[in-house]
Amino acid sequence: MLANTRPVPVPLVPEITLRCTDDDPFTLWERTGQDVPYWAFPWAGGQALARYVLDHPAEVAGATVLDLASGSGLVAVAAALAGAASVTAVDVDPIAVAAIDLNAAANGVTVTALLADLLDSPGAGVDVLLAGDVCYDVDMTARILPFVRRVAAEGASVLLGDPGRDYFPRTGFDRLAEYGVPDTGRVESRDVTPTTVWRLV
């Protein structure tokens, strides 16, 4: 991971530095022979959600926070910087978990990085659930939405960042903010991606 990345400020969230690759995701994927490196880029949904959390710290201040499908840990780092009492970042990729540890340390915050798939769990036992760009295909969306609804039924606040993915449902969510997210790593089809932060209701 260290050989393929370097620390750079996140375009929409320059307060945060992440280890990122200069390659596009598929070039890095082919070169390393590993799973798609979701951890190596600040994806649009995560950037928008991190920006929103930093600009609205009351959403997480003093709360126990779970960053679901965390990737690089961007949103988790933002929650920690915004004053969360504790932050857990979960991902199914062990390299992502290592990246989360590195990125949290680089930004001077404490984040618990957890290698796990929680989507079949009955809930999460947290105050706030955050997830950026998780409705990117039909299978993931079919697993994510029931889980976040179970977490919300426990009384948690659920915030999702989404750049207009086809599988993201527009019903059952309140629009909180919109951002124009600069593309990084050539992962989107345009230079600026309109991205929305939503609250599950």
C-alpha positions, 0 to 999 in steps of 0.5 A: 500500500505504501509503495502505491500511495502518497499523502495528499489533501482531499479536494473538498475536505483539505483539512484532511490528508489521505494516502491516495494513488495517482493511478486510476482504480483499475490500473492500480487493481491490475498492477497489484492483483488485489481487490478493487482498491476502494481505500486508495481514493476519496470517493465523491460520496465520502467527500461530501459526507466528510464536508458535511460532518465538518461543517455540522459538527453537532451531528456527531459531537459526543456521539458513538459513530460507525463509518460503514464501508469506510474505505480510506477512513475519510468519513471516520476521520472527519467524524473524529475531528468534529468531536465524536466521542468514539469512531469505528470504521468498518470495512471488509478489505484488510488493506482498507483497515490498514489504510484507515489506521494510517490515515487516522494517525496522519490526521492526529485522531483516534479511529478504531478500524474493524475488519468485518461485514456487519450487514447481516447484523441486527443493528450496530448499537451506535448513535450515528451511522455514516456511509459514503457512496455505498449504493454503487451496485444492486447487490450492495444496495440490497444489503445496505438499505435493510441494515441502515434501516435496522440501525435507524430503528435502534434510534441512530441517526443515519447519514449517507453521501451519494453522487447520484448512483442509479441504485440509491433510493430517493424515497425515505431520505431527506436531502441535507446538502449538495456539493460539487465534488472535484473528481480525484483518481479519474473515478468519475465520468466528469470533472465535478460530480454533484453529490448529495448528503441524505438523512434516513427518515 
